[in-house]
Amino acid sequence: MSIKQSMRDIDRAVEDSLGSHEQYEAKKDGRSQRRTYEKSIEEVGEIAGKTEAERLAAWIETTIRDEKKLPSSRRVRKKGAEICRDVGESISSNDWLGA
């Protein structure tokens, strides 16, 4: 599955579970939860591979559906780091995922 398809699945989970994309898509300063999720999935893919990136995307989607709220940026980055470490990759605290 591509990052684009993973993000569509997450978008659908947000729509189904939260109904509103406002908080998810943009804040005043231009940052968004969606962009954080996408960047985290990309980083995991670069570090640990496509399968692990898909694993993070599935976790984000499931968390949204189960908890009916958006996981924080920090929580997503920490989960991404955990997934990378599970396959033997090291993550520095200076890395995007090293939250």
N, C-alpha and C positions, 0 to 999 in steps of 0.2 A: 504494500500500500504506500502511496506517495504522501508526502507531507501535506500536499494540497487536499488529498482525500481525507487524511486524518483531521485536518482543520475543519473540513465540511462536517465530519461526524461530531466534532466538538461543538461546532456552531449549532448543529441540530439538537444536541443535548442541552445547550443553553436555552434554545428556543422552547424545547419541550418542558424543561424543568423550571426555568425562571421566567419565560415569556418575554422578558425585556433584554435587549442587547446594550442598553445605555452604559451601564457600569463596565460591561465586558469589552466594548469596542473602543471607547475613548474617554479620556479624562481631559481636564482643562489644559494640562501641560503637554498633551500630545501622546503620552504613553497609554498603553492599554493592556488589560489582562490578556487579550487575544494575542497581541504581539509578543508578550512574555512567553505565553504557551508555545507559540510558533518558534520563537528563538530557542527555547529550551529543547524542543523536539529536534530542531536542526543541530544543536550542539551535541545532543546524545547520539544522533546519527553519525556525525563526523568523528566522534570519539569512540563509540562502541558499536556502531553499525545500524543498519536499517531495522533489523528485528528489535533491537533495544529501543530505537526511536518509536516504533510502533507500540512497544510495551508502555512507554511513557504516555503516548497519546491515548491508549486504551485506559490507562489509570486515570488520566484527567477526565475523560468522558464518563467513566464509571463513578468517579468522585462527585462530579456535578449531578449526575442522575440520582445517586444515593443520598447525598447530603442536601440537595436542592440549594446549593450555593457554590460560588466560585472558589476553588482552592487559591490561596494566596500565592503571589509570585514566588515568595521565599520557599513555601512548601513545595511548589512544583520544581524549583531548581534543586532543592534538597533531594526530592524523589529522583530526579534525573541523575544526580551525583551517586545516589545509592544504586541505581540501575547500572551505571558505568562501573562502579566498584564491584558489583556482583559478577561482572565478567572479567575482572582483573585489571581494569583501567584505573589509573590514579587520577584524582581530581585535586588540584591545588585550591587553597582558599582564595587565591587570586583569579581563578577561572570564573566564568559566568555561572557555572553550576556550583561553585564552591561557596554557596550562600551560608 
